[in-house]
Amino acid sequence: MDEPALNAAMDRYACGDARAFPELHRALSSRLLAYLTRMCGSATLAGDLTQETFLRMHRARATFARGGAVAPWAYAIARNVYVDHARAQKHRGTERLPSDPGAEPPDARGADGEAVALASETARAVERVLASLPASQREAFILLRYEGLSVQDAAAILGTTATAVKLRAFRAYEALRAELEERRPRPHDERSGEKTGGIAAETAAGKRAAAKPERSGRRGKEQGGVRGGSDDK
């Protein structure tokens, strides 16, 4: 359903047309579920929060301004649902429910198994970084990057300015970029450099061994000045 049709359905629903609700649910449920899953990190919990979001939308339907955009309004309600839950559960170390097994591990068999495993690990790394970010940065990034909302709509949802939203999202992006840069494989020349250092050490050691018979009986201190290889790191 496109945005104009979605907004029109919400107008009908706000005016008491209960038949418009299934249209709203079909159009918004998957979007809100994805958003809440990224916010709380648990698909099971996100399902419960999505149901609570639609319940609050139903209760507040009469307050919806006719002709307005329903998506930002629905996301704002979903965010409030998540914030209320997080506040109630702040004493817990994690929001993942014990019955929630998390994401299924990828099947590494087949020609594309390695690529699938790498993509899955990267996705988990992104989730870890997002979870470690301040809530303001995580929310701004998710709304812009994953939910595809405009800066203005995200600012309205978060109750801040467009400039603040862009700054928060940029800081989140920088944290993610730094994490992915750390995960990039090292160039092969670093390994070759380590091998070169080992060869140099062996060569220097061989020179010391060859020099010992010629310097037999002389002061041992002269041997101390010879150092093998390049072990500085």
C-alpha positions as CSV (number, residue, x, y, z in Angstrom):
1,M,0.0,0.0,0.0
2,D,1.4,3.4,-0.9
3,E,1.6,6.3,1.5
4,P,-1.5,8.2,0.2
5,A,-3.7,5.1,0.4
6,L,-2.3,4.3,3.9
7,N,-3.0,7.8,5.1
8,A,-6.5,7.6,3.7
9,A,-7.1,4.3,5.5
10,M,-6.0,6.0,8.8
11,D,-8.4,8.9,8.1
12,R,-11.3,6.4,7.8
13,Y,-10.2,4.5,10.9
14,A,-9.9,7.7,12.9
15,C,-13.5,8.5,11.9
16,G,-14.7,5.2,13.3
17,D,-14.5,2.9,10.2
18,A,-13.3,-0.4,11.8
19,R,-13.0,-2.0,8.3
20,A,-9.9,0.2,7.7
21,F,-7.9,-1.5,10.5
22,P,-7.0,-4.7,8.6
23,E,-5.5,-2.4,5.9
24,L,-3.4,-0.5,8.4
25,H,-2.3,-3.7,10.1
26,R,-1.2,-5.3,6.8
27,A,0.7,-2.2,5.8
28,L,2.4,-1.3,9.1
29,S,2.8,-4.5,11.1
30,S,6.0,-5.8,9.3
31,R,7.6,-2.4,9.4
32,L,6.9,-1.8,13.1
33,L,8.0,-5.3,13.9
34,A,11.3,-4.8,12.1
35,Y,11.8,-1.5,13.9
36,L,11.1,-2.8,17.3
37,T,13.2,-5.9,16.7
38,R,16.2,-3.7,16.0
39,M,15.4,-1.6,19.0
40,C,15.1,-4.4,21.6
41,G,17.2,-7.2,19.9
42,S,14.5,-9.8,20.4
43,A,11.9,-10.9,17.8
44,T,9.8,-12.5,20.5
45,L,9.7,-9.3,22.6
46,A,9.2,-7.2,19.5
47,G,6.1,-9.1,18.6
48,D,4.6,-8.3,22.0
49,L,5.6,-4.6,21.6
50,T,4.0,-4.5,18.1
51,Q,0.7,-5.7,19.5
52,E,0.9,-3.1,22.2
53,T,1.6,-0.5,19.6
54,F,-1.5,-1.3,17.6
55,L,-3.5,-1.3,20.8
56,R,-2.4,2.2,21.6
57,M,-3.0,3.3,18.0
58,H,-6.6,2.0,18.4
59,R,-7.0,3.9,21.7
60,A,-5.5,7.1,20.2
61,R,-7.2,6.9,16.8
62,A,-9.5,9.8,17.5
63,T,-6.5,12.1,18.1
64,F,-5.0,11.5,14.7
65,A,-5.0,14.7,12.6
66,R,-6.9,14.0,9.4
67,G,-4.8,14.4,6.3
68,G,-1.6,13.7,8.3
69,A,1.0,11.0,7.7
70,V,0.3,7.9,9.6
71,A,3.7,6.3,9.4
72,P,5.6,8.8,11.6
73,W,2.6,8.8,14.0
74,A,2.7,5.0,14.3
75,Y,6.5,5.0,14.7
76,A,6.2,7.5,17.5
77,I,3.7,5.3,19.3
78,A,6.0,2.3,18.8
79,R,8.9,4.2,20.2
80,N,6.9,5.2,23.3
81,V,6.0,1.5,23.8
82,Y,9.6,0.5,23.6
83,V,10.8,3.3,25.9
84,D,8.1,2.4,28.5
85,H,9.1,-1.2,28.4
86,A,12.8,-0.4,28.7
87,R,12.2,1.8,31.7
88,A,10.2,-0.9,33.4
89,Q,12.9,-3.5,32.7
90,K,16.0,-1.4,33.3
91,H,17.0,-3.5,36.3
92,R,17.5,-6.5,33.9
93,G,20.8,-7.1,32.2
94,T,19.3,-7.9,28.9
95,E,15.9,-7.6,27.1
96,R,16.2,-10.9,25.3
97,L,13.6,-13.3,26.7
98,P,14.9,-16.6,27.9
99,S,12.6,-18.4,25.4
100,D,14.0,-16.4,22.5
101,P,16.8,-18.4,20.8
102,G,17.9,-15.4,18.7
103,A,18.8,-15.7,15.1
104,E,19.2,-19.1,13.5
105,P,22.8,-20.0,12.7
106,P,23.5,-20.0,8.9
107,D,23.9,-23.3,7.0
108,A,27.5,-23.2,5.9
109,R,27.1,-26.0,3.5
110,G,27.2,-25.4,-0.2
111,A,29.1,-23.1,-2.5
112,D,27.8,-20.0,-0.9
113,G,28.1,-21.2,2.7
114,E,31.2,-19.2,3.5
115,A,29.6,-16.0,2.1
116,V,26.4,-16.6,4.0
117,A,28.4,-17.2,7.2
118,L,30.4,-14.0,6.7
119,A,27.3,-12.0,6.0
120,S,25.7,-13.4,9.2
121,E,28.7,-12.6,11.3
122,T,28.8,-9.1,9.9
123,A,25.1,-8.6,10.7
124,R,25.7,-9.8,14.3
125,A,28.6,-7.3,14.6
126,V,26.3,-4.5,13.4
127,E,23.7,-5.6,16.0
128,R,26.4,-5.5,18.8
129,V,27.6,-2.1,17.8
130,L,24.0,-0.7,17.6
131,A,23.3,-2.2,21.0
132,S,26.3,-0.5,22.5
133,L,25.4,2.9,21.2
134,P,23.6,5.6,23.2
135,A,19.9,5.2,22.6
136,S,19.6,8.6,20.9
137,Q,22.2,7.6,18.2
138,R,20.8,4.1,17.8
139,E,17.2,5.4,17.3
140,A,18.3,8.1,14.8
141,F,20.3,5.6,12.7
142,I,17.5,2.9,12.7
143,L,14.8,5.4,11.7
144,L,16.9,6.8,8.8
145,R,18.9,3.8,7.6
146,Y,16.6,0.9,8.2
147,E,13.1,2.4,8.3
148,G,13.8,4.9,5.5
149,L,12.1,7.8,7.1
150,S,13.0,11.4,6.3
151,V,15.1,13.5,8.6
152,Q,12.1,15.7,9.4
153,D,9.9,12.7,10.3
154,A,12.6,11.1,12.4
155,A,13.0,14.5,14.2
156,A,9.3,14.6,14.9
157,I,9.3,11.1,16.3
158,L,12.3,11.7,18.5
159,G,11.2,15.1,19.6
160,T,14.3,16.9,18.5
161,T,15.7,18.9,15.6
162,A,16.7,17.7,12.1
163,T,20.2,18.8,12.8
164,A,20.4,16.7,15.9
165,V,19.0,13.7,14.1
166,K,21.6,13.9,11.4
167,L,24.4,14.3,13.9
168,R,23.3,11.3,15.9
169,A,22.9,9.2,12.9
170,F,26.4,10.2,11.6
171,R,28.0,9.3,15.0
172,A,26.3,5.9,14.8
173,Y,27.5,5.4,11.2
174,E,31.1,6.3,12.3
175,A,31.0,3.7,15.1
176,L,29.7,1.0,12.7
177,R,32.3,2.0,10.1
178,A,35.1,1.7,12.6
179,E,33.9,-1.8,13.7
180,L,33.7,-3.1,10.1
181,E,37.1,-1.7,9.3
182,E,38.5,-3.6,12.3
183,R,37.0,-6.8,10.9
184,R,38.6,-6.4,7.5
185,P,41.3,-9.1,6.8
186,R,44.9,-7.9,7.1
187,P,46.9,-7.6,3.8
188,H,49.1,-10.5,2.9
189,D,52.2,-8.3,2.9
190,E,52.0,-8.1,6.8
191,R,52.4,-11.8,7.0
192,S,55.3,-11.7,4.5
193,G,56.9,-9.0,6.6
194,E,56.8,-11.2,9.6
195,K,58.5,-13.9,7.6
196,T,61.2,-11.4,6.5
197,G,61.8,-10.5,10.1
198,G,62.3,-14.1,11.0
199,I,64.8,-14.6,8.1
200,A,66.7,-11.5,9.2
201,A,66.9,-12.9,12.8
202,E,68.2,-16.2,11.6
203,T,70.8,-14.5,9.4
204,A,72.0,-12.4,12.3
205,A,72.2,-15.4,14.6
206,G,74.2,-17.3,12.0
207,K,76.7,-14.4,11.8
208,R,77.1,-14.4,15.6
209,A,77.7,-18.2,15.6
210,A,80.3,-17.9,12.8
211,A,82.1,-15.1,14.6
212,K,82.5,-16.9,18.0
213,P,85.6,-19.1,17.1
214,E,87.5,-16.0,15.9
215,R,86.7,-14.0,19.0
216,S,87.4,-16.9,21.5
217,G,89.2,-15.7,24.6
218,R,88.4,-12.0,24.0
219,R,86.2,-9.8,26.2
220,G,82.6,-11.1,26.3
221,K,81.3,-7.6,26.4
222,E,82.1,-7.2,22.7
223,Q,79.5,-9.9,21.9
224,G,76.7,-8.0,23.6
225,G,76.5,-5.3,21.0
226,V,75.2,-7.7,18.3
227,R,71.4,-8.0,18.2
228,G,69.6,-10.5,16.0
229,G,66.6,-9.6,13.8
230,S,64.1,-6.8,14.3
231,D,61.8,-7.7,17.2
232,D,60.6,-4.1,17.9
233,K,56.8,-4.1,17.7
